[in-house]
Amino acid sequence: MSDLLLSLQITALGMGLVFGAILLLWLTMVLLTLFTADAPLSEGDASVSPAPVPVSETGYKLQAAAIAVAIALAEQDLSSAHPLPEPPTAIVSAWQLGMRTSQRSEKGNFRRH
């Protein structure tokens, strides 16, 4: 009975250490996000850069589409998919020939000339 209690204590200790480590990692992540997050900027802050000027996204979309087509065509040329040739006729090995001969002789189909 003491072995069972000892094993349960070891299991509880191990599980406690695992969950404690998970909670410690969680706490560390929360603290890191609190201290490293960007502070919200106030409206009167002089170091704030002006709002970005809208750029025509049409040019970027056309360039992205052209690049995607070029990549697809290049991958199509590099594709190694092609029909496989039929393998050459296999030569019967000595073992196969011996087995086939013994099977034919057992059936009575084998004749010696």
Backbone as XML, in Angstrom:
<?xml version="1.0"?>
<chain id="A" units="angstrom">
  <residue number="1" name="MET">
    <atom name="N" x="0.819" y="-1.189" z="0.000"/>
    <atom name="CA" x="0.000" y="0.000" z="0.000"/>
    <atom name="C" x="0.861" y="1.250" z="0.000"/>
  </residue>
  <residue number="2" name="SER">
    <atom name="N" x="2.026" y="1.165" z="0.652"/>
    <atom name="CA" x="2.891" y="2.343" z="0.708"/>
    <atom name="C" x="3.469" y="2.646" z="-0.676"/>
  </residue>
  <residue number="3" name="ASP">
    <atom name="N" x="3.647" y="1.581" z="-1.508"/>
    <atom name="CA" x="4.138" y="1.808" z="-2.868"/>
    <atom name="C" x="3.120" y="2.595" z="-3.681"/>
  </residue>
  <residue number="4" name="LEU">
    <atom name="N" x="1.846" y="2.299" z="-3.469"/>
    <atom name="CA" x="0.794" y="3.017" z="-4.191"/>
    <atom name="C" x="0.754" y="4.485" z="-3.767"/>
  </residue>
  <residue number="5" name="LEU">
    <atom name="N" x="0.866" y="4.741" z="-2.470"/>
    <atom name="CA" x="0.866" y="6.117" z="-1.984"/>
    <atom name="C" x="2.088" y="6.877" z="-2.485"/>
  </residue>
  <residue number="6" name="LEU">
    <atom name="N" x="3.227" y="6.211" z="-2.495"/>
    <atom name="CA" x="4.446" y="6.844" z="-2.985"/>
    <atom name="C" x="4.314" y="7.183" z="-4.467"/>
  </residue>
  <residue number="7" name="SER">
    <atom name="N" x="3.754" y="6.274" z="-5.239"/>
    <atom name="CA" x="3.595" y="6.534" z="-6.669"/>
    <atom name="C" x="2.602" y="7.666" z="-6.907"/>
  </residue>
  <residue number="8" name="LEU">
    <atom name="N" x="1.534" y="7.743" z="-6.111"/>
    <atom name="CA" x="0.579" y="8.848" z="-6.241"/>
    <atom name="C" x="1.213" y="10.177" z="-5.853"/>
  </residue>
  <residue number="9" name="GLN">
    <atom name="N" x="2.062" y="10.170" z="-4.820"/>
    <atom name="CA" x="2.749" y="11.395" z="-4.424"/>
    <atom name="C" x="3.709" y="11.863" z="-5.521"/>
  </residue>
  <residue number="10" name="ILE">
    <atom name="N" x="4.424" y="10.932" z="-6.101"/>
    <atom name="CA" x="5.354" y="11.281" z="-7.186"/>
    <atom name="C" x="4.583" y="11.821" z="-8.392"/>
  </residue>
  <residue number="11" name="THR">
    <atom name="N" x="3.442" y="11.207" z="-8.699"/>
    <atom name="CA" x="2.612" y="11.679" z="-9.815"/>
    <atom name="C" x="2.093" y="13.076" z="-9.546"/>
  </residue>
  <residue number="12" name="ALA">
    <atom name="N" x="1.601" y="13.308" z="-8.341"/>
    <atom name="CA" x="1.083" y="14.636" z="-7.990"/>
    <atom name="C" x="2.186" y="15.682" z="-8.035"/>
  </residue>
  <residue number="13" name="LEU">
    <atom name="N" x="3.363" y="15.343" z="-7.546"/>
    <atom name="CA" x="4.490" y="16.265" z="-7.581"/>
    <atom name="C" x="4.880" y="16.586" z="-9.021"/>
  </residue>
  <residue number="14" name="GLY">
    <atom name="N" x="4.937" y="15.580" z="-9.857"/>
    <atom name="CA" x="5.292" y="15.799" z="-11.259"/>
    <atom name="C" x="4.271" y="16.661" z="-11.978"/>
  </residue>
  <residue number="15" name="MET">
    <atom name="N" x="2.991" y="16.358" z="-11.777"/>
    <atom name="CA" x="1.944" y="17.157" z="-12.418"/>
    <atom name="C" x="1.942" y="18.580" z="-11.881"/>
  </residue>
  <residue number="16" name="GLY">
    <atom name="N" x="2.187" y="18.726" z="-10.586"/>
    <atom name="CA" x="2.259" y="20.069" z="-10.003"/>
    <atom name="C" x="3.397" y="20.877" z="-10.594"/>
  </residue>
  <residue number="17" name="LEU">
    <atom name="N" x="4.550" y="20.229" z="-10.796"/>
    <atom name="CA" x="5.685" y="20.927" z="-11.404"/>
    <atom name="C" x="5.384" y="21.325" z="-12.847"/>
  </residue>
  <residue number="18" name="VAL">
    <atom name="N" x="4.728" y="20.461" z="-13.580"/>
    <atom name="CA" x="4.390" y="20.770" z="-14.975"/>
    <atom name="C" x="3.430" y="21.948" z="-15.039"/>
  </residue>
  <residue number="19" name="PHE">
    <atom name="N" x="2.353" y="21.894" z="-14.268"/>
    <atom name="CA" x="1.391" y="22.990" z="-14.297"/>
    <atom name="C" x="1.992" y="24.269" z="-13.723"/>
  </residue>
  <residue number="20" name="GLY">
    <atom name="N" x="2.860" y="24.147" z="-12.737"/>
    <atom name="CA" x="3.545" y="25.331" z="-12.204"/>
    <atom name="C" x="4.430" y="25.983" z="-13.258"/>
  </residue>
  <residue number="21" name="ALA">
    <atom name="N" x="5.136" y="25.152" z="-14.039"/>
    <atom name="CA" x="5.976" y="25.697" z="-15.099"/>
    <atom name="C" x="5.127" y="26.368" z="-16.175"/>
  </residue>
  <residue number="22" name="ILE">
    <atom name="N" x="3.972" y="25.785" z="-16.493"/>
    <atom name="CA" x="3.076" y="26.395" z="-17.489"/>
    <atom name="C" x="2.576" y="27.744" z="-16.986"/>
  </residue>
  <residue number="23" name="LEU">
    <atom name="N" x="2.176" y="27.802" z="-15.725"/>
    <atom name="CA" x="1.714" y="29.072" z="-15.162"/>
    <atom name="C" x="2.829" y="30.104" z="-15.115"/>
  </residue>
  <residue number="24" name="LEU">
    <atom name="N" x="4.047" y="29.688" z="-14.816"/>
    <atom name="CA" x="5.178" y="30.602" z="-14.798"/>
    <atom name="C" x="5.447" y="31.163" z="-16.191"/>
  </residue>
  <residue number="25" name="LEU">
    <atom name="N" x="5.393" y="30.312" z="-17.207"/>
    <atom name="CA" x="5.568" y="30.784" z="-18.583"/>
    <atom name="C" x="4.459" y="31.744" z="-18.979"/>
  </residue>
  <residue number="26" name="TRP">
    <atom name="N" x="3.234" y="31.443" z="-18.569"/>
    <atom name="CA" x="2.102" y="32.320" z="-18.885"/>
    <atom name="C" x="2.289" y="33.691" z="-18.238"/>
  </residue>
  <residue number="27" name="LEU">
    <atom name="N" x="2.686" y="33.699" z="-16.983"/>
    <atom name="CA" x="2.923" y="34.945" z="-16.277"/>
    <atom name="C" x="4.053" y="35.737" z="-16.939"/>
  </residue>
  <residue number="28" name="THR">
    <atom name="N" x="5.104" y="35.055" z="-17.342"/>
    <atom name="CA" x="6.217" y="35.712" z="-18.023"/>
    <atom name="C" x="5.757" y="36.349" z="-19.328"/>
  </residue>
  <residue number="29" name="MET">
    <atom name="N" x="4.929" y="35.649" z="-20.087"/>
    <atom name="CA" x="4.434" y="36.213" z="-21.352"/>
    <atom name="C" x="3.556" y="37.431" z="-21.101"/>
  </residue>
  <residue number="30" name="VAL">
    <atom name="N" x="2.722" y="37.369" z="-20.081"/>
    <atom name="CA" x="1.861" y="38.517" z="-19.767"/>
    <atom name="C" x="2.716" y="39.724" z="-19.393"/>
  </residue>
  <residue number="31" name="LEU">
    <atom name="N" x="3.719" y="39.511" z="-18.560"/>
    <atom name="CA" x="4.582" y="40.618" z="-18.154"/>
    <atom name="C" x="5.369" y="41.175" z="-19.334"/>
  </residue>
  <residue number="32" name="LEU">
    <atom name="N" x="5.860" y="40.311" z="-20.192"/>
    <atom name="CA" x="6.606" y="40.782" z="-21.365"/>
    <atom name="C" x="5.729" y="41.612" z="-22.286"/>
  </residue>
  <residue number="33" name="THR">
    <atom name="N" x="4.486" y="41.185" z="-22.485"/>
    <atom name="CA" x="3.611" y="41.964" z="-23.356"/>
    <atom name="C" x="3.239" y="43.295" z="-22.719"/>
  </residue>
  <residue number="34" name="LEU">
    <atom name="N" x="3.136" y="43.339" z="-21.396"/>
    <atom name="CA" x="2.833" y="44.607" z="-20.728"/>
    <atom name="C" x="3.987" y="45.593" z="-20.844"/>
  </residue>
  <residue number="35" name="PHE">
    <atom name="N" x="5.204" y="45.117" z="-20.672"/>
    <atom name="CA" x="6.354" y="46.015" z="-20.664"/>
    <atom name="C" x="6.882" y="46.344" z="-22.058"/>
  </residue>
  <residue number="36" name="THR">
    <atom name="N" x="6.668" y="45.481" z="-23.031"/>
    <atom name="CA" x="7.215" y="45.728" z="-24.367"/>
    <atom name="C" x="6.185" y="46.221" z="-25.361"/>
  </residue>
  <residue number="37" name="ALA">
    <atom name="N" x="4.932" y="46.311" z="-24.986"/>
    <atom name="CA" x="3.897" y="46.784" z="-25.907"/>
    <atom name="C" x="4.102" y="48.269" z="-26.174"/>
  </residue>
  <residue number="38" name="ASP">
    <atom name="N" x="3.754" y="48.694" z="-27.388"/>
    <atom name="CA" x="3.855" y="50.100" z="-27.740"/>
    <atom name="C" x="2.837" y="50.890" z="-26.924"/>
  </residue>
  <residue number="39" name="ALA">
    <atom name="N" x="3.295" y="51.987" z="-26.408"/>
    <atom name="CA" x="2.397" y="52.842" z="-25.629"/>
    <atom name="C" x="1.457" y="53.580" z="-26.574"/>
  </residue>
  <residue number="40" name="PRO">
    <atom name="N" x="0.216" y="53.760" z="-26.197"/>
    <atom name="CA" x="-0.699" y="54.506" z="-27.075"/>
    <atom name="C" x="-0.241" y="55.948" z="-27.197"/>
  </residue>
  <residue number="41" name="LEU">
    <atom name="N" x="-0.298" y="56.478" z="-28.411"/>
    <atom name="CA" x="0.164" y="57.827" z="-28.675"/>
    <atom name="C" x="-0.951" y="58.828" z="-28.419"/>
  </residue>
  <residue number="42" name="SER">
    <atom name="N" x="-0.597" y="59.917" z="-27.816"/>
    <atom name="CA" x="-1.593" y="60.961" z="-27.584"/>
    <atom name="C" x="-1.698" y="61.825" z="-28.839"/>
  </residue>
  <residue number="43" name="GLU">
    <atom name="N" x="-2.785" y="62.564" z="-28.965"/>
    <atom name="CA" x="-3.019" y="63.362" z="-30.160"/>
    <atom name="C" x="-2.055" y="64.532" z="-30.262"/>
  </residue>
  <residue number="44" name="GLY">
    <atom name="N" x="-1.585" y="65.075" z="-29.177"/>
    <atom name="CA" x="-0.711" y="66.238" z="-29.204"/>
    <atom name="C" x="0.763" y="65.881" z="-29.252"/>
  </residue>
  <residue number="45" name="ASP">
    <atom name="N" x="1.102" y="64.618" z="-29.480"/>
    <atom name="CA" x="2.502" y="64.201" z="-29.496"/>
    <atom name="C" x="3.192" y="64.744" z="-30.742"/>
  </residue>
  <residue number="46" name="ALA">
    <atom name="N" x="4.298" y="65.470" z="-30.561"/>
    <atom name="CA" x="4.995" y="66.113" z="-31.680"/>
    <atom name="C" x="5.850" y="65.126" z="-32.464"/>
  </residue>
  <residue number="47" name="SER">
    <atom name="N" x="6.208" y="64.005" z="-31.860"/>
    <atom name="CA" x="7.085" y="63.055" z="-32.540"/>
    <atom name="C" x="6.329" y="62.125" z="-33.479"/>
  </residue>
  <residue number="48" name="VAL">
    <atom name="N" x="5.034" y="62.307" z="-33.571"/>
    <atom name="CA" x="4.223" y="61.449" z="-34.425"/>
    <atom name="C" x="4.401" y="61.878" z="-35.869"/>
  </residue>
  <residue number="49" name="SER">
    <atom name="N" x="4.661" y="60.934" z="-36.737"/>
    <atom name="CA" x="4.797" y="61.259" z="-38.156"/>
    <atom name="C" x="3.417" y="61.510" z="-38.751"/>
  </residue>
  <residue number="50" name="PRO">
    <atom name="N" x="3.340" y="62.277" z="-39.831"/>
    <atom name="CA" x="2.041" y="62.535" z="-40.443"/>
    <atom name="C" x="1.445" y="61.249" z="-41.007"/>
  </residue>
  <residue number="51" name="ALA">
    <atom name="N" x="0.165" y="61.276" z="-41.257"/>
    <atom name="CA" x="-0.536" y="60.104" z="-41.783"/>
    <atom name="C" x="0.051" y="59.728" z="-43.137"/>
  </residue>
  <residue number="52" name="PRO">
    <atom name="N" x="0.183" y="58.450" z="-43.419"/>
    <atom name="CA" x="0.756" y="58.038" z="-44.698"/>
    <atom name="C" x="-0.143" y="58.453" z="-45.863"/>
  </residue>
  <residue number="53" name="VAL">
    <atom name="N" x="0.512" y="58.785" z="-46.947"/>
    <atom name="CA" x="-0.203" y="59.190" z="-48.146"/>
    <atom name="C" x="-0.692" y="57.932" z="-48.846"/>
  </residue>
  <residue number="54" name="PRO">
    <atom name="N" x="-1.965" y="57.872" z="-49.225"/>
    <atom name="CA" x="-2.447" y="56.672" z="-49.910"/>
    <atom name="C" x="-1.743" y="56.486" z="-51.256"/>
  </residue>
  <residue number="55" name="VAL">
    <atom name="N" x="-1.273" y="55.294" z="-51.488"/>
    <atom name="CA" x="-0.577" y="54.954" z="-52.724"/>
    <atom name="C" x="-1.511" y="54.083" z="-53.543"/>
  </residue>
  <residue number="56" name="SER">
    <atom name="N" x="-1.433" y="54.242" z="-54.821"/>
    <atom name="CA" x="-2.275" y="53.435" z="-55.697"/>
    <atom name="C" x="-1.875" y="51.974" z="-55.555"/>
  </residue>
  <residue number="57" name="GLU">
    <atom name="N" x="-2.795" y="51.176" z="-55.089"/>
    <atom name="CA" x="-2.505" y="49.760" z="-54.902"/>
    <atom name="C" x="-2.645" y="48.985" z="-56.198"/>
  </residue>
  <residue number="58" name="THR">
    <atom name="N" x="-3.192" y="49.612" z="-57.224"/>
    <atom name="CA" x="-3.409" y="48.905" z="-58.485"/>
    <atom name="C" x="-2.084" y="48.470" z="-59.088"/>
  </residue>
  <residue number="59" name="GLY">
    <atom name="N" x="-1.088" y="49.347" z="-59.039"/>
    <atom name="CA" x="0.224" y="48.999" z="-59.587"/>
    <atom name="C" x="0.846" y="47.827" z="-58.857"/>
  </residue>
  <residue number="60" name="TYR">
    <atom name="N" x="0.702" y="47.825" z="-57.526"/>
    <atom name="CA" x="1.255" y="46.730" z="-56.734"/>
    <atom name="C" x="0.526" y="45.415" z="-57.023"/>
  </residue>
  <residue number="61" name="LYS">
    <atom name="N" x="-0.766" y="45.499" z="-57.196"/>
    <atom name="CA" x="-1.534" y="44.294" z="-57.479"/>
    <atom name="C" x="-1.161" y="43.720" z="-58.835"/>
  </residue>
  <residue number="62" name="LEU">
    <atom name="N" x="-0.959" y="44.594" z="-59.821"/>
    <atom name="CA" x="-0.553" y="44.114" z="-61.146"/>
    <atom name="C" x="0.832" y="43.485" z="-61.099"/>
  </residue>
  <residue number="63" name="GLN">
    <atom name="N" x="1.742" y="44.100" z="-60.357"/>
    <atom name="CA" x="3.084" y="43.530" z="-60.223"/>
    <atom name="C" x="3.030" y="42.179" z="-59.527"/>
  </residue>
  <residue number="64" name="ALA">
    <atom name="N" x="2.229" y="42.087" z="-58.472"/>
    <atom name="CA" x="2.109" y="40.819" z="-57.748"/>
    <atom name="C" x="1.519" y="39.743" z="-58.646"/>
  </residue>
  <residue number="65" name="ALA">
    <atom name="N" x="0.517" y="40.099" z="-59.465"/>
    <atom name="CA" x="-0.086" y="39.124" z="-60.371"/>
    <atom name="C" x="0.922" y="38.676" z="-61.418"/>
  </residue>
  <residue number="66" name="ALA">
    <atom name="N" x="1.714" y="39.615" z="-61.957"/>
    <atom name="CA" x="2.719" y="39.260" z="-62.964"/>
    <atom name="C" x="3.784" y="38.346" z="-62.372"/>
  </residue>
  <residue number="67" name="ILE">
    <atom name="N" x="4.198" y="38.633" z="-61.146"/>
    <atom name="CA" x="5.197" y="37.775" z="-60.488"/>
    <atom name="C" x="4.625" y="36.385" z="-60.250"/>
  </residue>
  <residue number="68" name="ALA">
    <atom name="N" x="3.375" y="36.304" z="-59.822"/>
    <atom name="CA" x="2.750" y="35.005" z="-59.568"/>
    <atom name="C" x="2.651" y="34.179" z="-60.844"/>
  </residue>
  <residue number="69" name="VAL">
    <atom name="N" x="2.296" y="34.818" z="-61.954"/>
    <atom name="CA" x="2.210" y="34.103" z="-63.237"/>
    <atom name="C" x="3.589" y="33.627" z="-63.662"/>
  </residue>
  <residue number="70" name="ALA">
    <atom name="N" x="4.605" y="34.476" z="-63.508"/>
    <atom name="CA" x="5.965" y="34.082" z="-63.891"/>
    <atom name="C" x="6.446" y="32.897" z="-63.064"/>
  </residue>
  <residue number="71" name="ILE">
    <atom name="N" x="6.147" y="32.909" z="-61.776"/>
    <atom name="CA" x="6.559" y="31.793" z="-60.919"/>
    <atom name="C" x="5.822" y="30.521" z="-61.311"/>
  </residue>
  <residue number="72" name="ALA">
    <atom name="N" x="4.520" y="30.627" z="-61.594"/>
    <atom name="CA" x="3.745" y="29.440" z="-61.980"/>
    <atom name="C" x="4.263" y="28.853" z="-63.282"/>
  </residue>
  <residue number="73" name="LEU">
    <atom name="N" x="4.607" y="29.703" z="-64.250"/>
    <atom name="CA" x="5.139" y="29.204" z="-65.525"/>
    <atom name="C" x="6.506" y="28.565" z="-65.330"/>
  </residue>
  <residue number="74" name="ALA">
    <atom name="N" x="7.334" y="29.149" z="-64.484"/>
    <atom name="CA" x="8.651" y="28.571" z="-64.232"/>
    <atom name="C" x="8.526" y="27.215" z="-63.545"/>
  </residue>
  <residue number="75" name="GLU">
    <atom name="N" x="7.600" y="27.106" z="-62.592"/>
    <atom name="CA" x="7.406" y="25.818" z="-61.924"/>
    <atom name="C" x="6.834" y="24.777" z="-62.874"/>
  </residue>
  <residue number="76" name="GLN">
    <atom name="N" x="6.007" y="25.228" z="-63.819"/>
    <atom name="CA" x="5.431" y="24.289" z="-64.787"/>
    <atom name="C" x="6.524" y="23.736" z="-65.690"/>
  </residue>
  <residue number="77" name="ASP">
    <atom name="N" x="7.494" y="24.573" z="-66.076"/>
    <atom name="CA" x="8.600" y="24.104" z="-66.914"/>
    <atom name="C" x="9.503" y="23.152" z="-66.154"/>
  </residue>
  <residue number="78" name="LEU">
    <atom name="N" x="9.637" y="23.355" z="-64.843"/>
    <atom name="CA" x="10.509" y="22.504" z="-64.034"/>
    <atom name="C" x="9.825" y="21.227" z="-63.574"/>
  </residue>
  <residue number="79" name="SER">
    <atom name="N" x="8.549" y="21.111" z="-63.842"/>
    <atom name="CA" x="7.806" y="19.947" z="-63.372"/>
    <atom name="C" x="8.375" y="18.678" z="-63.988"/>
  </residue>
  <residue number="80" name="SER">
    <atom name="N" x="8.516" y="17.661" z="-63.166"/>
    <atom name="CA" x="9.062" y="16.394" z="-63.644"/>
    <atom name="C" x="7.959" y="15.368" z="-63.890"/>
  </residue>
  <residue number="81" name="ALA">
    <atom name="N" x="6.723" y="15.825" z="-63.956"/>
    <atom name="CA" x="5.619" y="14.907" z="-64.183"/>
    <atom name="C" x="5.564" y="14.535" z="-65.660"/>
  </residue>
  <residue number="82" name="HIS">
    <atom name="N" x="5.774" y="13.276" z="-65.946"/>
    <atom name="CA" x="5.674" y="12.765" z="-67.302"/>
    <atom name="C" x="5.307" y="11.295" z="-67.223"/>
  </residue>
  <residue number="83" name="PRO">
    <atom name="N" x="4.754" y="10.757" z="-68.299"/>
    <atom name="CA" x="4.387" y="9.339" z="-68.242"/>
    <atom name="C" x="5.633" y="8.468" z="-68.098"/>
  </residue>
  <residue number="84" name="LEU">
    <atom name="N" x="5.523" y="7.481" z="-67.254"/>
    <atom name="CA" x="6.648" y="6.577" z="-67.040"/>
    <atom name="C" x="6.708" y="5.545" z="-68.154"/>
  </residue>
  <residue number="85" name="PRO">
    <atom name="N" x="7.893" y="5.237" z="-68.633"/>
    <atom name="CA" x="8.012" y="4.198" z="-69.664"/>
    <atom name="C" x="7.758" y="2.823" z="-69.050"/>
  </residue>
  <residue number="86" name="GLU">
    <atom name="N" x="7.298" y="1.916" z="-69.881"/>
    <atom name="CA" x="7.066" y="0.564" z="-69.376"/>
    <atom name="C" x="8.395" y="-0.095" z="-69.076"/>
  </residue>
  <residue number="87" name="PRO">
    <atom name="N" x="8.457" y="-0.839" z="-67.996"/>
    <atom name="CA" x="9.724" y="-1.490" z="-67.659"/>
    <atom name="C" x="10.033" y="-2.590" z="-68.672"/>
  </residue>
  <residue number="88" name="PRO">
    <atom name="N" x="11.300" y="-2.868" z="-68.878"/>
    <atom name="CA" x="11.645" y="-3.936" z="-69.813"/>
    <atom name="C" x="11.154" y="-5.287" z="-69.289"/>
  </residue>
  <residue number="89" name="THR">
    <atom name="N" x="10.990" y="-6.225" z="-70.200"/>
    <atom name="CA" x="10.518" y="-7.552" z="-69.818"/>
    <atom name="C" x="11.520" y="-8.171" z="-68.858"/>
  </residue>
  <residue number="90" name="ALA">
    <atom name="N" x="11.004" y="-8.654" z="-67.759"/>
    <atom name="CA" x="11.875" y="-9.221" z="-66.739"/>
    <atom name="C" x="12.392" y="-10.582" z="-67.188"/>
  </residue>
  <residue number="91" name="ILE">
    <atom name="N" x="13.643" y="-10.839" z="-66.908"/>
    <atom name="CA" x="14.242" y="-12.140" z="-67.179"/>
    <atom name="C" x="13.934" y="-13.029" z="-65.988"/>
  </residue>
  <residue number="92" name="VAL">
    <atom name="N" x="13.515" y="-14.235" z="-66.261"/>
    <atom name="CA" x="13.149" y="-15.161" z="-65.202"/>
    <atom name="C" x="14.420" y="-15.619" z="-64.510"/>
  </residue>
  <residue number="93" name="SER">
    <atom name="N" x="14.420" y="-15.524" z="-63.190"/>
    <atom name="CA" x="15.599" y="-15.949" z="-62.437"/>
    <atom name="C" x="15.643" y="-17.474" z="-62.370"/>
  </residue>
  <residue number="94" name="ALA">
    <atom name="N" x="16.796" y="-17.975" z="-61.975"/>
    <atom name="CA" x="16.974" y="-19.423" z="-61.872"/>
    <atom name="C" x="16.026" y="-20.007" z="-60.829"/>
  </residue>
  <residue number="95" name="TRP">
    <atom name="N" x="15.797" y="-19.291" z="-59.757"/>
    <atom name="CA" x="14.898" y="-19.776" z="-58.718"/>
    <atom name="C" x="13.481" y="-19.894" z="-59.264"/>
  </residue>
  <residue number="96" name="GLN">
    <atom name="N" x="13.012" y="-18.854" z="-59.997"/>
    <atom name="CA" x="11.670" y="-18.900" z="-60.568"/>
    <atom name="C" x="11.558" y="-20.028" z="-61.586"/>
  </residue>
  <residue number="97" name="LEU">
    <atom name="N" x="12.593" y="-20.215" z="-62.394"/>
    <atom name="CA" x="12.559" y="-21.281" z="-63.398"/>
    <atom name="C" x="12.472" y="-22.647" z="-62.717"/>
  </residue>
  <residue number="98" name="GLY">
    <atom name="N" x="13.241" y="-22.826" z="-61.638"/>
    <atom name="CA" x="13.187" y="-24.099" z="-60.918"/>
    <atom name="C" x="11.823" y="-24.344" z="-60.298"/>
  </residue>
  <residue number="99" name="MET">
    <atom name="N" x="11.229" y="-23.310" z="-59.721"/>
    <atom name="CA" x="9.914" y="-23.467" z="-59.100"/>
    <atom name="C" x="8.850" y="-23.773" z="-60.151"/>
  </residue>
  <residue number="100" name="ARG">
    <atom name="N" x="8.892" y="-23.068" z="-61.263"/>
    <atom name="CA" x="7.900" y="-23.315" z="-62.313"/>
    <atom name="C" x="8.052" y="-24.715" z="-62.896"/>
  </residue>
  <residue number="101" name="THR">
    <atom name="N" x="9.292" y="-25.151" z="-63.048"/>
    <atom name="CA" x="9.518" y="-26.494" z="-63.579"/>
    <atom name="C" x="8.986" y="-27.546" z="-62.626"/>
  </residue>
  <residue number="102" name="SER">
    <atom name="N" x="9.221" y="-27.357" z="-61.331"/>
    <atom name="CA" x="8.741" y="-28.351" z="-60.367"/>
    <atom name="C" x="7.212" y="-28.345" z="-60.309"/>
  </residue>
  <residue number="103" name="GLN">
    <atom name="N" x="6.592" y="-27.184" z="-60.451"/>
    <atom name="CA" x="5.133" y="-27.131" z="-60.449"/>
    <atom name="C" x="4.553" y="-27.845" z="-61.661"/>
  </residue>
  <residue number="104" name="ARG">
    <atom name="N" x="5.192" y="-27.672" z="-62.805"/>
    <atom name="CA" x="4.676" y="-28.323" z="-64.016"/>
    <atom name="C" x="4.870" y="-29.834" z="-63.940"/>
  </residue>
  <residue number="105" name="SER">
    <atom name="N" x="5.995" y="-30.254" z="-63.356"/>
    <atom name="CA" x="6.219" y="-31.694" z="-63.267"/>
    <atom name="C" x="5.251" y="-32.343" z="-62.287"/>
  </residue>
  <residue number="106" name="GLU">
    <atom name="N" x="4.851" y="-31.613" z="-61.235"/>
    <atom name="CA" x="3.879" y="-32.152" z="-60.292"/>
    <atom name="C" x="2.506" y="-32.299" z="-60.941"/>
  </residue>
  <residue number="107" name="LYS">
    <atom name="N" x="2.187" y="-31.443" z="-61.867"/>
    <atom name="CA" x="0.877" y="-31.506" z="-62.526"/>
    <atom name="C" x="0.885" y="-32.510" z="-63.660"/>
  </residue>
  <residue number="108" name="GLY">
    <atom name="N" x="2.045" y="-32.964" z="-64.060"/>
    <atom name="CA" x="2.095" y="-33.933" z="-65.149"/>
    <atom name="C" x="2.143" y="-33.300" z="-66.521"/>
  </residue>
  <residue number="109" name="ASN">
    <atom name="N" x="2.369" y="-32.001" z="-66.589"/>
    <atom name="CA" x="2.427" y="-31.311" z="-67.863"/>
    <atom name="C" x="3.817" y="-31.225" z="-68.423"/>
  </residue>
  <residue number="110" name="PHE">
    <atom name="N" x="4.787" y="-31.703" z="-67.686"/>
    <atom name="CA" x="6.174" y="-31.587" z="-68.112"/>
    <atom name="C" x="6.571" y="-32.810" z="-68.926"/>
  </residue>
  <residue number="111" name="ARG">
    <atom name="N" x="7.110" y="-32.616" z="-70.130"/>
    <atom name="CA" x="7.564" y="-33.705" z="-70.982"/>
    <atom name="C" x="9.053" y="-33.518" z="-71.272"/>
  </residue>
  <residue number="112" name="ARG">
    <atom name="N" x="9.771" y="-34.593" z="-71.237"/>
    <atom name="CA" x="11.170" y="-34.571" z="-71.626"/>
    <atom name="C" x="11.309" y="-35.160" z="-72.998"/>
  </residue>
  <residue number="113" name="HIS">
    <atom name="N" x="12.085" y="-34.519" z="-73.816"/>
    <atom name="CA" x="12.292" y="-35.029" z="-75.182"/>
    <atom name="C" x="13.616" y="-35.703" z="-75.286"/>
  </residue>
</chain>
